[in-house]
Every structure is written in structure tokens, then in C-alpha cells.
Amino acid sequence: MKGDMRIDSHQHFWVYDPQRDSWMNEDMQAIRRDFLPQDLLPLLRQNNIDGCIAVQAGQSTNETDFLLQLADKNDIIKGVVGWIDLRGGDIEKQLEKYSSYTKLKGFRHIVQDEPQENFLLRDDFCNGISLLKNFQFTYDILVYSSQLKSVIEFIRLFPEQHFVIDHIGKPDIKNRKIEAWQTDMKEIAKYTNVYCKLSGMVTEADVNRWTVADFTPYIEFILESFGTGRVMFGSDWPVCLLAASYSQCCEILEHSTEHLNQDEKRKLWGENATRFYHI
């Protein structure tokens, strides 16, 4: 399935539930509705994207099962990043159960919302992470840039685990803050088992007034630090709709990477995601 497939490494599906999805506040009316594969398919076709990785938005195994059911019925979903309680006492049994699903590629926890400062370093959480490699599962790291110091400590503990940083570590693009983020991301990039998603940037910018130029220094820094072999395009659709269309997310990256050669572009737009997620 490899070839020249173009993959969106990061997007979401949901059937909107006001209670479960309470994180969608009043400013997020644009995404307070259902988003399903039939809504995404025309956008993928329009932008010459062959498939996607569906990433969890809710923290329950129901969410994981929901995404796996969608993946089973929709070929555009090439992989699923689900949720599992990595702190659970029965974690090994749970991982064994889920290892039978070929489209389940890895897991994610919404660490950015955890009040505990060093949540990633909890003994029970780290125990769960330590078992993922036995089943070839990846782990998506979702944090705010203020949490990147603990990410550095965290990834040092697991040199054999494949990690990917979601949304380039969520720098404050709106206020053009870059130096502290650069320092931390440069350190993280030294670990060759860690990849980075060029995703989720539009919602970290001024959602009403961004320009393509706002993202260029961040994208250039990620490419320089991780190299073109460990970065991947992600739309973060439909969350991106709070600030930009699907096509605009593609255009931002195309514009900021037009200097790359064809081989580098293939890696960025599909090959790296294909390799990382074992598609």
C-alpha cells in the first residue's frame, strides 16, 4: 500500500455529544456537529489525499471502538490512533485484545488537559507506555508547549518506543513566541524515535487574521530540526475549521515547503506517515 500515497496523518471523526464534547465551547460553533468519513472524502479528493489517520478526540475505549468500526467500513481510514487507559492494572490484557485490530496503530492521551504537571512521568502511565512496543503500537504526544520539558524527560525513558509530537508541540504562534519552544523542540528532535506532525498550527495562530508567513518560521525550524524523514502532514480537520479550511491547511504547508525536492515532499506528504504507522 506504500507507493506515493498522500496521507493526512491527523484528523478526527465524531457524532456530536454536548456532554462528552464539553471541550467545544461557545466559540467553537463551527465544529459542534457530526463529522464523519462521508464529510471528509470530498476534501481528500479535492486535495489529492489518498487516506487518513483517524485520531481519538474522546477518552474512552468506546471512542476507540467507534473509530475502528468506521475504519472497517471506510477504506480512506488507513489507521486509527485510539485511547486506552494506559494507567490501568489490566493494561497488558487490554493491549493484547486490541492488537488483533490491524487498523489500530497506536494510542493517545489528552495530556494537555491533565492538571498534574508531570502527568507523563507518572509510574502507572509509564508502565503502560513501556508495554506498547511489544505490540508495535505508536504513541501520539499531545501537550501544550509549556509541557515540553516533561516530554524531554519522558521520551528519554523509552528509546525503543515510536513517538510523534502532535501539532508541532503547540507553540504560541498568535503572539509569535518561538524561542523557548525552539529550545525544547530542538532537544526532542535529537531522539530519532520521535517524529513530528506539521498539524494543528492554524488554531494556535490568530484564528481571524493569520497569514501563511506566520507559520513559515515554525515549519522551517521543525524541518531543520527533525529533517524531512521524521515529519508528516496533518490537517487536524475538523478542528482546523475554527481557523481555516481543509484546503488552506494543505496550501500553508505546500507554500512553506515549495523549496523541497520531490523526494522530500513525498516523505512529508505520505511516506513518513506510512512508515511510522505501519500502513
Secondary structure as UniProt FT lines:
FT   TURN            3..4
FT   STRAND          7..11
FT   TURN            18..23
FT   HELIX           26..31
FT   HELIX           37..46
FT   TURN            47..48
FT   STRAND          51..55
FT   HELIX           61..73
FT   TURN            75..76
FT   STRAND          77..82
FT   TURN            86..87
FT   TURN            89..90
FT   HELIX           91..98
FT   TURN            99..100
FT   TURN            102..103
FT   STRAND          104..109
FT   HELIX           111..113
FT   TURN            117..118
FT   HELIX           119..121
FT   HELIX           123..132
FT   HELIX           133..135
FT   STRAND          138..141
FT   HELIX           145..147
FT   HELIX           148..156
FT   TURN            159..160
FT   STRAND          163..165
FT   HELIX           166..169
FT   TURN            173..176
FT   HELIX           179..189
FT   TURN            192..193
FT   STRAND          194..198
FT   HELIX           202..204
FT   TURN            207..209
FT   HELIX           212..226
FT   TURN            228..229
FT   STRAND          231..233
FT   HELIX           239..242
FT   HELIX           246..256
FT   TURN            257..259
FT   HELIX           262..266
FT   HELIX           267..271
FT   HELIX           272..276
FT   TURN            277..278
//
